[in-house]
Amino acid sequence: MKGKTPTSVITDGHHSMAIAIQEVFSNAHHRLCAWHLMRNATSNIHKPQFTKMFTKLMLGDYEVGVFEQKWEEMVGFFGVEDREWIVDMYEKRNMWATTHIRGKFFAGFRTTSRCESLHAVLKRYIKSRYNLTEFVQHFQRCLSYMRHREDLADFKSSTGQPVMQTHFQQLERSAATIYTRQIFVLFRSMLNKASTLKVIYEEETSSCKIYQVSKFYKPNMIWHVSFHGEQDEFKCSCMRMDSIGIPCSHILAVLGFLDIAELPKSLVLRRWTRKAKEGISGYDDMGGLMEDSLAINRRACLAHWCKQIMNEGCLKGDIFNESRDALVNILSCIRAHSGDNNMMEEHAEYMYEDLAKNGSTEIETTRKAKRCSYCRKGGITLLRVP
């Protein structure tokens, strides 16, 4: 990582690991896995209703005062104020409560599921009985699968245009050209939520403009969005942009109120864009795609036109001859350009010698016995040969 330390770490809460992270990654924010905390709540308190309320309090986006009030009500209702686990969790609330973690970048992760999903993929390819040679072979297969899956995701992001589904179609179209397809889906959900919000008040100060955003029919729910014109920068009191890296619905409501058609650069995190891979060794600058992904795109294009040639070029003998000769010439030129023309010349020479020997260029049909790959019974396969 060239000396760059992580800004955030998620673990299962082991004490030794917490000490190590604090010593080695002193500037990183350490978060406890939400799934492990829910399991610990069940095993320590043994009350399903408590686990449900604790989970809601852990994941809820409350203000600090509201969080403190709900915590006191919860522990008082179940009478667990003096439990050691409850006291320890309250002291570590800045490591698990969304209220206190808000503003720290975790890219939307709350659990160690990313690591667990990687383990699940590895288990599909690697078994404990493998020796070292087999391990390396199957591990390479696993890497190939993961790279292929990434190529497919890049291909989907670079081709086509998603159908616009929100009332803010200009903003939606702008985001569709910037974000990867998966991130765009998350952004669009925020854009849908923005349609349920309205700007109820605006105030101008010496440094910025402040907008109060409220939800329809819920006047008590208010968020403050500040706009700094010189930096073209938006900030919201919910701090979800800082936590996830995607503009929150409150900021998007203000963008709609100001009739801004394009997503400002200050609201676009480079890691979520199509150009995130540009400048990285092994990637080219065409949309941030890997060379394998570009090859897939080009292969699909060539396959489309070759299929048209096959369907129409095989109908008549003279058309077939012209199509075949043209394709042979194209392939010869391609291999000559890449410095591998010897094989092509030998193949072309062999083909024309065979045609001259037979004295005909018409398509003939021959029969060859072959077994079915499914039922293993013998049959007849029709082959077309020059």
C-alpha positions in Angstrom: 0.0 0.0 0.0 3.1 2.2 -0.3 3.0 3.3 3.4 -0.7 4.3 3.2 -2.7 3.2 6.3 -6.4 2.4 6.3 -8.8 5.1 7.5 -11.3 2.6 8.9 -11.2 -1.0 10.2 -14.0 -3.4 11.1 -13.4 -6.4 13.4 -15.3 -8.8 15.6 -14.2 -6.9 18.8 -11.4 -9.1 20.1 -9.5 -7.2 22.8 -6.0 -8.1 21.5 -6.9 -7.0 18.0 -8.3 -3.7 19.3 -4.9 -3.0 21.1 -2.9 -3.9 17.9 -5.1 -1.6 15.7 -4.7 1.3 18.1 -0.9 0.9 18.1 -0.3 0.2 14.4 -3.1 2.1 12.7 -3.4 4.9 15.3 -5.3 7.3 12.9 -7.8 4.6 11.7 -11.3 4.5 13.2 -12.1 1.1 14.6 -15.6 -0.2 14.3 -17.2 -3.3 15.8 -19.0 -5.7 13.5 -22.8 -5.2 13.8 -23.5 -8.9 13.2 -21.2 -10.1 16.0 -22.8 -7.4 18.3 -26.3 -8.7 17.6 -25.1 -12.2 18.4 -23.4 -11.1 21.6 -26.6 -9.2 22.7 -28.6 -12.4 22.3 -26.1 -14.5 24.2 -25.6 -12.0 27.1 -29.1 -10.7 27.7 -31.1 -13.7 26.4 -34.1 -11.5 25.5 -35.1 -11.4 21.8 -36.9 -8.1 22.3 -33.8 -6.5 23.7 -31.7 -7.7 20.7 -34.3 -6.1 18.4 -34.2 -2.7 20.3 -30.4 -2.8 20.5 -30.1 -3.4 16.8 -32.5 -0.5 16.0 -30.5 1.8 18.3 -27.2 0.6 16.8 -28.2 1.2 13.2 -30.5 4.2 13.7 -29.3 7.6 12.5 -30.2 9.5 15.7 -28.9 12.7 17.2 -26.7 12.3 20.2 -29.4 13.5 22.7 -32.0 11.2 21.2 -29.6 8.3 21.3 -28.8 8.8 25.0 -32.5 9.0 25.8 -33.3 5.8 24.0 -30.4 4.0 25.6 -31.6 4.9 29.1 -35.1 3.9 28.3 -34.0 0.5 26.9 -31.7 -0.5 29.7 -34.2 0.7 32.3 -37.1 -1.2 30.7 -35.1 -4.5 30.8 -33.4 -3.8 34.1 -29.9 -4.5 32.8 -28.1 -1.3 33.9 -25.6 -3.1 36.0 -24.7 -5.9 33.5 -21.0 -5.9 32.7 -21.6 -6.3 28.9 -24.1 -3.3 28.9 -21.6 -1.1 30.7 -18.8 -2.1 28.4 -20.9 -1.5 25.3 -21.9 2.0 26.5 -18.2 2.9 27.0 -17.5 1.7 23.5 -20.5 3.4 21.9 -18.2 5.4 19.5 -17.1 2.0 18.0 -20.6 0.7 17.1 -23.4 3.3 17.3 -24.2 5.0 14.0 -24.9 8.2 16.0 -21.3 8.4 17.1 -19.6 6.9 14.0 -21.4 9.4 11.7 -18.9 11.2 9.5 -16.3 8.4 9.5 -15.9 6.8 6.1 -16.8 3.1 6.1 -18.2 2.9 2.5 -21.5 1.6 3.8 -20.0 -1.4 5.6 -21.3 -2.3 9.1 -20.1 -5.9 9.3 -17.2 -8.1 8.3 -19.3 -9.6 5.5 -16.8 -8.5 2.9 -14.2 -10.8 4.4 -16.7 -13.6 4.9 -17.9 -13.5 1.3 -14.3 -13.8 0.2 -13.9 -16.8 2.4 -17.0 -18.3 0.8 -15.6 -17.9 -2.7 -12.3 -19.5 -1.7 -14.1 -22.5 -0.2 -15.6 -23.2 -3.5 -12.2 -23.7 -5.1 -9.8 -24.8 -2.3 -10.1 -27.9 -0.2 -8.0 -29.0 2.8 -7.0 -32.2 1.1 -5.1 -30.4 -1.7 -1.3 -30.6 -1.8 0.7 -27.5 -2.6 0.6 -27.9 -6.4 -3.2 -28.4 -6.4 -3.6 -25.5 -4.1 -1.7 -23.2 -6.5 -3.7 -24.4 -9.5 -7.1 -24.0 -7.9 -6.1 -20.7 -6.3 -5.3 -19.4 -9.8 -8.7 -20.6 -11.0 -10.3 -18.7 -8.1 -8.4 -15.5 -9.1 -9.5 -16.0 -12.8 -13.1 -16.2 -11.7 -12.9 -13.1 -9.6 -11.2 -11.1 -12.3 -13.7 -12.3 -14.9 -16.5 -11.2 -12.6 -14.9 -7.8 -12.3 -14.6 -7.6 -16.1 -18.3 -8.3 -16.4 -19.1 -5.5 -13.9 -16.9 -3.1 -15.9 -18.5 -4.2 -19.1 -22.0 -3.5 -17.7 -21.0 -0.1 -16.5 -19.4 0.9 -19.8 -22.2 -0.3 -22.1 -25.8 0.8 -22.5 -27.7 3.5 -20.6 -30.1 2.8 -17.7 -33.7 3.9 -18.0 -34.4 7.1 -16.1 -36.9 6.4 -13.3 -37.0 9.5 -11.0 -38.4 13.0 -11.2 -34.9 14.5 -11.3 -34.0 13.0 -14.7 -31.2 15.5 -15.5 -29.4 14.7 -12.2 -30.1 11.0 -12.7 -28.7 11.1 -16.3 -25.6 13.0 -15.1 -24.9 10.3 -12.4 -25.4 7.5 -14.9 -22.5 8.8 -17.0 -20.3 9.1 -13.9 -20.9 6.2 -11.6 -20.4 2.5 -12.1 -23.7 0.7 -12.5 -23.8 -0.8 -9.0 -23.1 2.6 -7.3 -25.6 4.3 -9.7 -28.4 2.0 -8.3 -27.6 3.2 -4.8 -27.5 6.8 -5.9 -30.9 6.4 -7.6 -32.4 5.2 -4.4 -31.2 8.4 -2.7 -32.7 10.4 -5.6 -36.1 8.7 -5.1 -36.0 9.6 -1.4 -35.2 13.2 -2.3 -38.6 13.5 -4.0 -40.2 13.1 -0.5 -38.3 16.1 0.9 -38.7 19.9 0.6 -36.7 23.0 1.4 -38.6 25.0 4.0 -36.2 27.8 4.8 -33.0 29.3 3.5 -30.5 31.6 5.1 -27.4 33.4 3.8 -24.3 34.0 5.9 -21.0 35.6 5.1 -19.4 32.3 4.2 -22.3 30.0 2.9 -26.0 29.5 2.4 -27.9 27.2 4.7 -31.0 25.3 3.7 -33.4 23.6 6.0 -34.8 20.4 4.6 -37.9 18.7 5.9 -39.8 15.6 5.1 -43.4 15.9 3.8 -46.0 15.5 6.6 -43.1 15.2 9.2 -42.2 18.8 10.1 -40.2 17.6 13.2 -37.6 15.9 11.0 -35.2 18.7 9.8 -31.8 18.6 8.3 -29.4 21.5 7.5 -27.6 21.6 4.2 -24.8 24.2 3.7 -23.6 25.4 0.3 -20.2 27.1 -0.1 -20.4 28.8 -3.4 -16.6 29.4 -3.9 -15.7 25.8 -3.4 -19.0 24.6 -5.0 -19.3 22.3 -1.9 -22.3 20.9 -0.2 -22.4 19.6 3.4 -25.3 18.1 5.3 -25.9 17.7 9.0 -26.6 13.9 8.5 -22.9 13.5 7.3 -23.8 10.5 5.1 -21.7 11.9 2.3 -18.7 11.7 4.6 -19.7 8.2 5.8 -20.7 6.5 2.5 -19.3 8.7 -0.2 -22.7 9.1 -2.0 -24.7 12.3 -1.8 -27.6 12.0 0.7 -31.2 12.7 -0.2 -31.1 16.0 1.6 -28.3 17.4 -0.5 -30.0 16.1 -3.6 -33.3 17.8 -2.6 -31.3 21.1 -2.4 -29.8 20.4 -5.8 -33.3 20.0 -7.2 -34.5 23.1 -5.4 -31.6 25.1 -7.0 -32.4 23.5 -10.4 -28.8 22.1 -10.8 -28.7 19.7 -13.7 -25.3 18.2 -13.3 -23.8 16.5 -10.2 -21.1 18.8 -8.7 -17.6 17.4 -8.7 -17.3 17.9 -4.9 -20.1 15.3 -4.5 -18.4 12.7 -6.6 -16.0 10.3 -4.9 -13.5 9.0 -7.5 -13.5 5.5 -6.2 -17.1 5.0 -7.2 -16.7 6.3 -10.8 -16.0 4.5 -14.0 -12.6 6.3 -14.2 -11.5 5.0 -10.8 -8.9 2.6 -12.5 -7.3 5.3 -14.7 -3.6 5.7 -14.0 -3.3 2.4 -12.2 -0.7 0.0 -13.7 -2.3 -2.7 -15.8 -5.3 -0.6 -16.8 -5.7 1.7 -19.8 -7.4 5.1 -19.9 -10.4 4.1 -21.9 -13.2 4.3 -19.3 -11.0 2.7 -16.6 -11.5 -0.8 -18.0 -9.0 -3.6 -17.9 -7.7 -4.9 -21.2 -9.6 -8.1 -20.7 -12.8 -6.2 -20.4 -12.1 -4.2 -23.5 -11.3 -7.5 -25.3 -14.7 -8.8 -24.3 -16.4 -5.7 -25.6 -14.6 -5.9 -28.9 -15.2 -9.6 -29.3 -18.9 -9.2 -28.8 -18.9 -6.5 -31.6 -17.0 -8.7 -34.0 -19.1 -11.7 -33.2 -22.2 -9.8 -34.1 -21.0 -8.9 -37.6 -19.4 -12.3 -38.2 -22.8 -13.9 -37.3 -24.4 -11.7 -40.0 -21.9 -12.9 -42.5 -22.4 -16.5 -41.7 -26.2 -16.3 -41.9 -26.2 -14.5 -45.3 -22.9 -15.7 -46.8 -23.7 -19.4 -46.8 -26.9 -19.1 -48.9 -25.3 -19.2 -52.3 -22.0 -20.6 -53.6 -20.7 -17.4 -55.2 -21.6 -15.3 -52.2 -19.9 -17.9 -50.0 -16.7 -17.8 -52.0 -16.5 -14.0 -51.9 -17.2 -13.9 -48.1 -14.6 -16.6 -47.4 -11.9 -14.9 -49.5 -12.7 -11.5 -47.9 -12.4 -13.0 -44.4 -9.1 -14.8 -45.3 -7.7 -11.5 -46.6 -8.8 -9.7 -43.4 -7.3 -12.4 -41.2 -4.1 -12.3 -43.2 -3.8 -8.5 -42.8 -4.4 -8.7 -39.1 -1.7 -11.3 -38.6 0.7 -9.4 -40.8 0.1 -6.4 -38.7 0.7 -8.4 -35.5 3.8 -10.1 -37.0 2.3 -13.6 -37.2 1.6 -14.0 -40.9 3.5 -17.3 -41.5 0.8 -19.5 -40.1 -1.9 -17.6 -42.0 0.0 -17.9 -45.3 0.5 -21.6 -44.8 -3.2 -22.1 -44.0 -4.3 -20.0 -47.0 -1.9 -21.9 -49.4 -3.1 -25.2 -48.1 -6.8 -24.2 -48.6 -6.4 -23.0 -52.2 -4.3 -26.1 -53.1 -7.1 -28.3 -51.8 -9.6 -26.3 -53.8 -7.6 -26.6 -57.0 -7.1 -30.4 -56.5 -10.9 -31.0 -56.0 -11.7 -28.7 -59.0 -14.7 -27.2 -57.3 -15.5 -24.4 -55.0 -19.1 -25.4 -54.3 -20.2 -26.4 -50.8 -20.5 -30.2 -50.5 -22.2 -32.1 -47.7 -20.6 -35.1 -46.2 -21.6 -37.4 -43.4 -19.6 -38.4 -40.4 -20.5 -40.8 -37.6 -20.5 -39.2 -34.2 -21.7 -39.9 -30.7 -24.0 -37.6 -28.7 -22.2 -36.0 -25.7 -25.3 -36.6 -23.6 -26.9 -40.0 -24.5 -23.7 -41.4 -26.0 -25.6 -42.9 -28.9 -24.3 -43.0 -32.5 -25.7 -40.6 -35.0 -25.1 -38.6 -38.2 -23.5 -35.1 -38.2 -23.7 -33.0 -41.4 -20.5 -31.1 -42.1 -19.9 -28.3 -44.6 -16.5 -28.4 -46.2 -15.0 -26.6 -49.2 
